[in-house]
Amino acid sequence: MLRAQMGNPDRWRIQHGSILDRRVIAELSPADVVYAWGVLHHTGAMWQAIENTASLVNAGGALAIAIYNRHWSSPFWRWFKRQYNRSGRVGKTVMIWSLFGPRVVGRALKGKSPFNVPRGMSTYHDAVDWAGGLPYEYASFDDVATFCGGLGFELIRAVRTSAAGCNQFLFQRNA
């Protein structure tokens, strides 16, 4: 659907591969914009994934990434996700509803639709995604900014969170 909306779908090339696989990376051409939103922290080797992703940005190009923030609750969420993935069907259902129910109530109390969310994923599927998302890594805002700075990037824009969600970064590769 997105491909059709963006026009000229014949110019798109969609591939399946791992950002941790050097053979996959070698097949990709550097680009002016590289976008990895909320996925690199699920690779099991987040820092290598960030470095590999950054290697695909042309000089002067942009790197847009979102990485889970290091938060006091991060170890709990790692435990929660492990328990979810070890659970049977009933356990998983209970754990999903422990996330889904409060999200629905919270959105309703804020006057927002509890079911139609702007991210494109339903509130229920967002809860499933959050519950089961392993591997799960996280980093402080400053750690990500410093790491990418060491790779030759300047932080252009960011949205910093104080919660366990994602810090959002827009970097530009030095020319």
Residue frames as a rotation matrix with the C-alpha (Angstrom) as fourth column:
MET 1
0.572 0.820 0.000 0.00
0.820 -0.572 0.000 0.00
0.000 0.000 -1.000 0.00
LEU 2
0.485 -0.462 -0.743 2.74
0.108 -0.811 0.575 2.50
-0.868 -0.359 -0.343 0.93
ARG 3
-0.560 -0.745 0.362 4.67
0.415 0.126 0.901 1.60
-0.717 0.655 0.239 -2.21
ALA 4
-0.174 0.596 0.784 1.65
0.971 -0.028 0.236 2.42
0.163 0.803 -0.574 -4.38
GLN 5
0.773 0.513 -0.373 0.99
0.595 -0.790 0.149 5.71
-0.218 -0.337 -0.916 -2.52
MET 6
0.218 -0.796 -0.564 4.56
0.158 -0.542 0.825 6.92
-0.963 -0.269 0.007 -2.96
GLY 7
0.777 0.147 -0.612 4.43
-0.523 -0.391 -0.758 6.75
-0.350 0.909 -0.227 -6.73
ASN 8
0.294 -0.661 -0.690 6.63
-0.826 0.187 -0.531 4.98
0.480 0.726 -0.491 -9.25
PRO 9
0.685 0.045 0.727 6.50
-0.571 0.653 0.497 1.56
-0.453 -0.756 0.473 -7.53
ASP 10
0.928 -0.364 -0.078 8.79
0.202 0.669 -0.715 0.11
0.313 0.648 0.695 -10.22
ARG 11
0.199 -0.899 0.390 11.74
-0.402 -0.438 -0.804 1.94
0.894 0.003 -0.449 -8.59
TRP 12
0.397 0.006 0.918 11.23
-0.914 0.094 0.395 0.13
-0.083 -0.996 0.043 -5.29
ARG 13
-0.100 -0.419 -0.903 13.27
-0.281 0.882 -0.378 -2.90
0.954 0.216 -0.206 -4.41
ILE 14
0.498 0.334 0.800 12.10
-0.860 0.074 0.505 -4.84
0.110 -0.940 0.324 -1.39
GLN 15
-0.156 -0.644 -0.749 14.48
-0.309 0.752 -0.582 -7.38
0.938 0.141 -0.316 0.10
HIS 16
0.927 0.352 0.127 14.41
-0.252 0.334 0.908 -9.68
0.278 -0.874 0.399 3.08
GLY 17
0.163 -0.919 -0.360 17.56
0.379 0.395 -0.837 -9.96
0.911 0.000 0.412 5.14
SER 18
0.693 -0.019 -0.721 19.30
0.718 -0.078 0.692 -9.26
-0.069 -0.997 -0.041 8.42
ILE 19
0.851 -0.399 0.342 21.16
-0.316 -0.909 -0.273 -6.04
0.419 0.125 -0.899 9.14
LEU 20
0.506 -0.681 0.529 23.64
-0.587 0.178 0.790 -8.26
-0.632 -0.710 -0.310 10.98
ASP 21
0.543 -0.260 0.798 24.46
0.550 0.828 -0.105 -10.27
-0.634 0.496 0.593 7.84
ARG 22
-0.183 -0.740 -0.647 27.53
-0.137 -0.633 0.762 -8.79
-0.974 0.228 0.014 6.08
ARG 23
-0.785 -0.073 0.615 26.50
0.546 0.386 0.743 -10.44
-0.292 0.920 -0.263 2.78
VAL 24
0.280 0.946 0.165 23.14
0.956 -0.259 -0.135 -8.67
-0.085 0.195 -0.977 2.87
ILE 25
0.536 -0.121 -0.836 24.79
0.192 -0.946 0.260 -5.33
-0.822 -0.299 -0.484 3.67
ALA 26
-0.545 -0.837 -0.040 27.30
0.085 -0.102 0.991 -5.78
-0.834 0.537 0.127 0.83
GLU 27
-0.504 0.438 0.744 24.39
0.862 0.308 0.402 -6.16
-0.053 0.845 -0.533 -1.64
LEU 28
0.563 0.782 -0.267 22.83
0.781 -0.609 -0.138 -2.85
-0.271 -0.130 -0.954 -0.59
SER 29
-0.151 -0.550 0.821 23.77
0.692 -0.652 -0.309 0.47
0.706 0.522 0.479 -2.13
PRO 30
-0.723 -0.103 -0.683 24.33
0.599 -0.586 -0.546 3.43
-0.343 -0.804 0.485 0.19
ALA 31
0.056 0.860 0.507 21.37
0.888 -0.275 0.369 5.81
0.457 0.429 -0.779 0.24
ASP 32
-0.518 -0.170 0.838 20.64
0.006 -0.981 -0.196 9.43
0.855 -0.096 0.509 1.03
VAL 33
-0.041 0.561 0.827 18.09
-0.968 -0.228 0.106 8.40
0.248 -0.796 0.553 3.68
VAL 34
-0.558 -0.092 -0.825 18.29
0.060 0.987 -0.151 5.27
0.827 -0.134 -0.545 5.82
TYR 35
-0.079 0.722 0.687 15.38
-0.897 -0.353 0.268 4.61
0.436 -0.595 0.675 8.16
ALA 36
-0.477 -0.049 -0.877 15.34
0.225 0.958 -0.176 1.96
0.849 -0.281 -0.447 10.90
TRP 37
-0.300 0.497 0.815 12.48
-0.729 -0.670 0.140 2.75
0.615 -0.552 0.563 13.23
GLY 38
0.191 0.428 0.883 12.18
-0.963 0.254 0.086 0.67
-0.188 -0.867 0.461 16.37
VAL 39
0.919 0.174 -0.353 13.84
-0.284 0.914 -0.289 -2.47
0.272 0.366 0.890 15.03
LEU 40
0.139 -0.972 -0.191 17.58
-0.354 0.131 -0.926 -2.37
0.925 0.197 -0.326 15.70
HIS 41
-0.401 -0.238 0.885 17.06
-0.909 -0.014 -0.416 -2.97
0.112 -0.971 -0.211 19.42
HIS 42
0.581 0.640 0.503 15.38
-0.648 0.738 -0.190 -6.28
-0.493 -0.215 0.843 18.54
THR 43
0.550 -0.419 -0.723 18.39
-0.613 0.386 -0.690 -7.80
0.568 0.822 -0.045 16.74
GLY 44
0.942 -0.270 -0.198 20.30
0.334 0.704 0.627 -9.15
-0.030 -0.657 0.753 19.74
ALA 45
-0.142 -0.989 -0.046 23.32
0.947 -0.149 0.283 -7.08
-0.287 -0.003 0.958 18.69
MET 46
0.728 0.665 -0.168 21.99
0.603 -0.737 -0.304 -3.53
-0.326 0.120 -0.938 18.76
TRP 47
0.370 -0.634 -0.679 25.29
-0.240 -0.772 0.589 -1.63
-0.897 -0.055 -0.438 18.56
GLN 48
-0.691 -0.588 0.421 26.48
0.215 0.390 0.895 -3.70
-0.691 0.709 -0.143 15.61
ALA 49
-0.014 0.788 0.616 23.07
0.976 0.145 -0.163 -3.24
-0.218 0.599 -0.771 13.97
ILE 50
0.775 0.247 -0.581 23.30
0.216 -0.969 -0.124 0.54
-0.594 -0.029 -0.804 14.40
GLU 51
-0.131 -0.923 -0.363 26.83
-0.305 -0.311 0.900 0.56
-0.943 0.229 -0.240 12.98
ASN 52
-0.659 -0.082 0.747 25.84
0.567 0.599 0.566 -1.60
-0.494 0.796 -0.349 10.01
THR 53
0.409 0.883 0.229 22.78
0.873 -0.307 -0.378 0.56
-0.263 0.355 -0.897 9.32
ALA 54
0.617 -0.237 -0.751 24.86
-0.062 -0.965 0.254 3.74
-0.785 -0.110 -0.610 9.53
SER 55
-0.457 -0.872 0.174 27.32
0.084 0.153 0.985 2.31
-0.886 0.464 0.004 7.00
LEU 56
-0.278 0.455 0.846 24.53
0.930 0.349 0.118 2.47
-0.242 0.819 -0.520 4.41
VAL 57
0.714 0.530 -0.457 24.18
0.458 -0.848 -0.268 6.28
-0.530 -0.018 -0.848 4.57
ASN 58
0.349 -0.541 0.765 25.81
0.778 -0.288 -0.558 8.41
0.523 0.790 0.320 1.85
ALA 59
-0.691 -0.606 -0.393 28.01
0.715 -0.653 -0.250 11.36
-0.105 -0.454 0.885 2.83
GLY 60
-0.928 0.365 0.079 25.65
-0.357 -0.929 0.096 14.21
0.109 0.061 0.992 3.72
GLY 61
-0.340 0.833 -0.436 22.77
-0.029 0.454 0.891 11.72
0.940 0.315 -0.130 4.02
ALA 62
-0.141 0.453 0.881 20.34
-0.934 -0.355 0.033 11.17
0.328 -0.818 0.473 6.87
LEU 63
-0.715 -0.027 -0.699 19.97
0.179 0.959 -0.220 8.35
0.676 -0.283 -0.681 9.35
ALA 64
-0.123 0.761 0.637 16.64
-0.868 -0.394 0.303 8.11
0.481 -0.515 0.709 11.18
ILE 65
-0.517 -0.076 -0.853 16.46
0.200 0.958 -0.206 5.61
0.832 -0.277 -0.480 14.03
ALA 66
0.315 0.576 0.754 14.36
-0.784 -0.290 0.549 4.96
0.535 -0.764 0.361 17.12
ILE 67
-0.421 -0.578 -0.699 15.93
0.058 0.752 -0.656 3.03
0.905 -0.317 -0.283 19.99
TYR 68
0.596 0.640 -0.484 14.39
0.486 0.193 0.853 1.93
0.639 -0.743 -0.196 23.31
ASN 69
0.226 -0.431 0.874 15.39
-0.559 -0.792 -0.246 4.29
0.798 -0.432 -0.420 26.08
ARG 70
-0.530 -0.425 -0.734 17.31
0.460 0.583 -0.670 3.00
0.712 -0.693 -0.114 29.10
HIS 71
0.046 0.679 0.733 14.83
-0.599 -0.568 0.565 3.45
0.800 -0.465 0.380 31.94
TRP 72
-0.536 -0.260 0.803 14.58
-0.837 0.282 -0.468 2.20
-0.105 -0.923 -0.369 35.51
SER 73
0.326 0.781 0.533 11.86
-0.625 0.601 -0.498 -0.20
-0.709 -0.171 0.684 34.31
SER 74
0.198 -0.267 -0.943 13.91
-0.942 0.214 -0.258 -1.65
0.271 0.940 -0.209 31.42
PRO 75
-0.856 -0.517 -0.019 15.09
-0.493 0.826 -0.273 -4.74
0.157 -0.224 -0.962 33.35
PHE 76
-0.381 0.808 0.451 11.46
-0.266 0.371 -0.890 -5.45
-0.886 -0.459 0.074 34.32
TRP 77
0.481 0.621 -0.619 10.38
-0.753 -0.069 -0.655 -5.27
-0.449 0.781 0.434 30.69
ARG 78
-0.347 -0.650 -0.676 13.14
-0.837 0.540 -0.089 -7.68
0.423 0.535 -0.731 29.65
TRP 79
-0.917 0.066 0.393 11.87
-0.210 0.758 -0.618 -10.09
-0.338 -0.649 -0.681 32.35
PHE 80
-0.015 1.000 -0.027 8.25
-0.440 -0.031 -0.897 -9.56
-0.898 -0.001 0.440 31.25
LYS 81
0.312 0.089 -0.946 9.08
-0.950 0.033 -0.310 -10.30
0.003 0.995 0.095 27.59
ARG 82
-0.727 -0.609 -0.318 10.98
-0.588 0.791 -0.170 -13.46
0.354 0.063 -0.933 28.54
GLN 83
-0.711 0.538 0.452 8.07
-0.140 0.522 -0.842 -14.66
-0.689 -0.662 -0.295 30.66
TYR 84
0.255 0.833 -0.491 5.64
-0.701 -0.190 -0.687 -13.94
-0.666 0.519 0.536 27.82
ASN 85
0.074 -0.292 -0.953 7.71
-0.938 0.303 -0.166 -15.90
0.337 0.907 -0.252 25.32
ARG 86
-0.908 -0.414 -0.070 8.00
-0.352 0.841 -0.410 -18.85
0.228 -0.348 -0.909 27.74
SER 87
-0.506 0.786 0.354 4.27
-0.496 0.070 -0.866 -18.87
-0.705 -0.614 0.355 28.50
GLY 88
-0.700 0.435 0.567 1.55
0.653 0.711 0.261 -20.99
-0.289 0.553 -0.782 26.98
ARG 89
-0.495 0.562 0.663 -1.53
0.527 -0.413 0.743 -19.64
0.691 0.717 -0.092 25.26
VAL 90
0.565 0.763 -0.315 -3.43
0.703 -0.245 0.668 -18.79
0.432 -0.598 -0.675 28.45
GLY 91
0.159 -0.601 -0.784 -0.43
0.794 -0.394 0.463 -17.08
-0.587 -0.696 0.414 30.05
LYS 92
-0.809 -0.462 0.365 0.21
0.586 -0.580 0.566 -15.03
-0.050 0.671 0.739 26.93
THR 93
-0.088 0.873 0.481 -3.44
0.593 -0.342 0.729 -13.98
0.800 0.349 -0.488 26.77
VAL 94
0.655 0.300 -0.693 -3.37
0.755 -0.300 0.584 -12.82
-0.032 -0.906 -0.423 30.40
MET 95
-0.226 -0.843 -0.488 -0.14
0.710 -0.486 0.509 -10.89
-0.666 -0.232 0.709 29.86
ILE 96
-0.723 0.037 0.690 -1.45
0.581 -0.508 0.636 -9.21
0.374 0.861 0.346 26.69
TRP 97
0.309 0.932 0.190 -4.63
0.586 -0.344 0.734 -8.15
0.749 -0.115 -0.652 28.47
SER 98
0.384 -0.246 -0.890 -2.55
0.838 -0.312 0.448 -6.78
-0.388 -0.918 0.087 31.38
LEU 99
-0.735 -0.646 -0.207 -1.10
0.456 -0.696 0.555 -4.34
-0.502 0.313 0.806 28.83
PHE 100
-0.703 0.486 0.518 -4.07
0.489 -0.199 0.850 -3.91
0.516 0.851 -0.098 26.51
GLY 101
0.222 0.891 -0.395 -6.71
0.923 -0.061 0.380 -3.14
0.315 -0.449 -0.836 29.17
PRO 102
0.144 -0.203 -0.968 -4.88
0.647 -0.721 0.248 -0.22
-0.749 -0.662 0.027 30.78
ARG 103
-0.878 -0.477 0.047 -3.96
0.331 -0.533 0.778 1.20
-0.346 0.699 0.626 27.36
VAL 104
-0.396 0.822 0.410 -7.60
0.669 -0.048 0.742 1.21
0.629 0.568 -0.531 26.28
VAL 105
0.480 0.587 -0.651 -8.72
0.877 -0.339 0.341 2.85
-0.021 -0.735 -0.678 29.52
GLY 106
-0.212 -0.674 -0.708 -5.86
0.576 -0.671 0.466 5.39
-0.790 -0.309 0.530 29.42
ARG 107
-0.918 -0.111 0.380 -6.61
0.390 -0.414 0.822 6.41
0.066 0.903 0.424 25.84
ALA 108
-0.044 0.987 0.153 -10.33
0.770 -0.064 0.635 6.72
0.636 0.146 -0.757 26.59
LEU 109
0.407 0.160 -0.899 -9.66
0.836 -0.462 0.296 8.91
-0.368 -0.872 -0.322 29.66
LYS 110
-0.559 -0.677 -0.478 -7.53
0.352 -0.716 0.603 11.21
-0.751 0.169 0.639 27.49
GLY 111
0.284 0.779 -0.558 -10.42
-0.321 -0.471 -0.821 11.57
-0.904 0.412 0.116 25.04
LYS 112
-0.479 -0.504 -0.718 -8.64
-0.860 0.109 0.498 9.53
-0.172 0.857 -0.486 22.36
SER 113
0.579 0.623 -0.526 -10.07
-0.726 0.688 0.017 6.59
0.372 0.372 0.851 20.51
PRO 114
0.273 -0.486 0.830 -8.96
-0.685 0.508 0.522 3.49
-0.675 -0.712 -0.194 22.40
PHE 115
0.427 -0.009 0.904 -8.87
0.321 0.936 -0.142 1.42
-0.845 0.351 0.403 19.22
ASN 116
0.789 -0.176 0.589 -7.86
0.554 -0.211 -0.805 3.71
0.266 0.961 -0.069 16.34
VAL 117
0.486 -0.714 -0.505 -4.26
0.305 -0.403 0.863 4.76
-0.819 -0.573 0.022 16.80
PRO 118
0.789 -0.131 -0.601 -2.19
-0.523 -0.658 -0.542 6.93
-0.324 0.742 -0.587 14.46
ARG 119
-0.173 -0.965 0.197 0.79
-0.679 0.261 0.686 4.54
-0.714 -0.015 -0.700 14.42
GLY 120
-0.124 0.174 -0.977 -1.01
-0.923 0.340 0.177 2.18
0.363 0.924 0.118 12.09
MET 121
-0.728 -0.083 -0.680 -1.14
0.107 0.967 -0.231 -0.71
0.677 -0.241 -0.696 14.55
SER 122
0.382 0.921 0.081 -4.23
-0.019 -0.080 0.997 -1.42
0.924 -0.382 -0.013 16.65
THR 123
0.181 -0.247 0.952 -3.98
-0.935 -0.344 0.088 -0.95
0.306 -0.906 -0.293 20.41
TYR 124
0.858 0.182 0.480 -4.32
-0.353 0.888 0.295 -4.72
-0.372 -0.422 0.826 20.83
HIS 125
0.813 -0.575 0.088 -1.55
0.476 0.571 -0.669 -5.57
0.335 0.586 0.738 18.35
ASP 126
0.241 -0.718 0.653 0.64
-0.447 -0.679 -0.582 -2.89
0.861 -0.152 -0.485 19.90
ALA 127
0.450 -0.011 0.893 0.24
-0.876 0.192 0.443 -4.73
-0.176 -0.981 0.077 23.24
VAL 128
0.954 -0.121 0.275 1.14
0.162 0.978 -0.134 -8.05
-0.252 0.172 0.952 21.57
ASP 129
0.579 -0.771 0.267 4.17
0.226 -0.163 -0.960 -6.44
0.784 0.616 0.080 19.95
TRP 130
0.187 -0.504 0.843 5.32
-0.793 -0.584 -0.173 -4.91
0.579 -0.637 -0.509 23.24
ALA 131
0.687 0.152 0.710 4.79
-0.639 0.593 0.491 -8.13
-0.346 -0.791 0.505 25.22
GLY 132
0.859 -0.206 0.469 6.66
0.275 0.958 -0.084 -10.42
-0.432 0.201 0.879 22.86
GLY 133
0.902 -0.432 -0.005 9.42
-0.243 -0.497 -0.833 -8.23
0.357 0.753 -0.553 21.47
LEU 134
0.499 -0.812 0.303 12.61
-0.157 0.259 0.953 -10.23
-0.852 -0.523 0.002 22.04
PRO 135
-0.283 -0.727 -0.626 15.50
0.933 -0.059 -0.354 -9.71
0.220 -0.684 0.695 21.78
TYR 136
0.816 0.541 0.203 15.11
0.435 -0.807 0.400 -6.52
0.380 -0.238 -0.894 23.80
GLU 137
-0.278 -0.912 -0.303 17.94
0.959 -0.243 -0.148 -4.04
0.061 -0.331 0.942 24.18
TYR 138
0.849 0.514 0.119 17.98
0.494 -0.854 0.165 -0.41
0.187 -0.081 -0.979 25.20
ALA 139
-0.307 -0.952 -0.001 20.37
0.916 -0.295 -0.270 2.50
0.256 -0.084 0.963 25.58
SER 140
0.044 0.262 -0.964 20.41
0.561 -0.805 -0.193 5.99
-0.827 -0.532 -0.182 27.00
PHE 141
0.945 0.321 0.062 19.82
0.255 -0.607 -0.753 8.92
-0.204 0.727 -0.655 24.69
ASP 142
0.592 -0.773 -0.227 23.37
-0.715 -0.634 0.295 10.13
-0.372 -0.013 -0.928 25.24
ASP 143
-0.126 -0.650 0.749 24.88
-0.106 0.760 0.641 6.70
-0.986 0.002 -0.164 24.55
VAL 144
0.380 0.334 0.862 23.18
0.783 0.380 -0.493 6.51
-0.492 0.863 -0.117 21.14
ALA 145
0.998 0.004 -0.055 24.06
-0.022 -0.886 -0.464 10.11
-0.051 0.464 -0.884 20.26
THR 146
0.330 -0.943 0.044 27.70
-0.705 -0.216 0.675 9.58
-0.627 -0.254 -0.736 21.27
PHE 147
-0.061 -0.321 0.945 27.97
0.278 0.904 0.325 6.26
-0.959 0.283 0.034 19.43
CYS 148
0.608 0.359 0.708 26.59
0.762 -0.011 -0.648 7.69
-0.225 0.933 -0.280 16.19
GLY 149
0.897 -0.376 -0.233 28.77
-0.384 -0.923 0.011 10.77
-0.219 0.080 -0.972 16.58
GLY 150
0.031 -0.930 0.365 31.75
-0.439 0.316 0.841 8.42
-0.898 -0.186 -0.399 16.64
LEU 151
-0.009 0.050 0.999 30.56
0.707 0.706 -0.029 6.98
-0.707 0.706 -0.042 13.34
GLY 152
-0.883 -0.432 0.184 30.74
0.439 -0.623 0.647 10.41
-0.165 0.652 0.740 11.69
PHE 153
-0.120 0.922 0.367 27.18
0.756 -0.154 0.636 11.64
0.643 0.354 -0.679 12.27
GLU 154
-0.978 -0.037 0.207 25.83
-0.084 -0.834 -0.545 14.88
0.193 -0.550 0.813 13.66
LEU 155
-0.450 0.865 -0.220 22.55
0.836 0.322 -0.443 14.88
-0.313 -0.384 -0.869 15.59
ILE 156
-0.842 0.191 0.504 20.15
0.199 -0.758 0.621 17.14
0.501 0.624 0.601 13.67
ARG 157
-0.157 0.875 0.459 16.87
-0.826 -0.371 0.424 16.56
0.541 -0.312 0.781 15.48
ALA 158
-0.831 -0.103 -0.547 15.63
0.149 0.906 -0.396 14.30
0.536 -0.410 -0.738 18.24
VAL 159
0.285 0.857 0.428 12.67
-0.619 -0.177 0.766 13.44
0.732 -0.484 0.480 20.39
ARG 160
-0.776 -0.622 -0.098 13.82
-0.255 0.452 -0.855 12.33
0.576 -0.639 -0.510 23.81
THR 161
0.401 0.897 -0.186 11.59
-0.142 0.261 0.955 10.28
0.905 -0.356 0.232 26.09
SER 162
-0.386 -0.467 0.796 11.84
-0.874 -0.091 -0.478 9.93
0.295 -0.880 -0.373 29.84
ALA 163
0.508 0.664 0.548 9.86
-0.759 0.646 -0.079 6.67
-0.407 -0.376 0.833 29.70
ALA 164
-0.141 -0.532 0.835 10.68
-0.085 0.847 0.526 3.15
-0.986 0.003 -0.164 28.52
GLY 165
0.836 0.490 0.248 9.62
0.219 0.116 -0.969 3.95
-0.504 0.864 -0.010 24.95
CYS 166
0.275 -0.739 0.616 11.88
0.962 0.216 -0.170 4.97
-0.007 0.639 0.769 22.09
ASN 167
0.059 -0.391 -0.919 14.18
-0.006 -0.920 0.391 7.93
-0.998 -0.018 -0.057 21.78
GLN 168
0.730 0.265 0.630 13.97
0.618 0.136 -0.774 9.17
-0.291 0.955 -0.064 18.20
PHE 169
-0.011 -0.875 -0.484 17.02
0.156 -0.480 0.863 10.41
-0.988 -0.066 0.141 16.34
LEU 170
0.941 0.081 0.330 17.71
0.338 -0.115 -0.934 12.13
-0.037 0.990 -0.135 13.05
PHE 171
0.201 -0.954 -0.223 21.41
0.224 -0.177 0.959 12.22
-0.954 -0.242 0.178 12.23
GLN 172
0.959 -0.063 -0.276 23.26
-0.283 -0.273 -0.920 13.62
-0.018 0.960 -0.280 9.23
ARG 173
0.555 -0.813 0.177 26.46
0.774 0.582 0.249 11.99
-0.306 -0.001 0.952 8.02
ASN 174
0.300 -0.557 -0.774 29.34
-0.157 -0.829 0.536 14.41
-0.941 -0.039 -0.336 7.79
ALA 175
0.961 0.116 -0.251 30.26
-0.250 -0.020 -0.968 15.15
-0.117 0.993 0.010 4.18
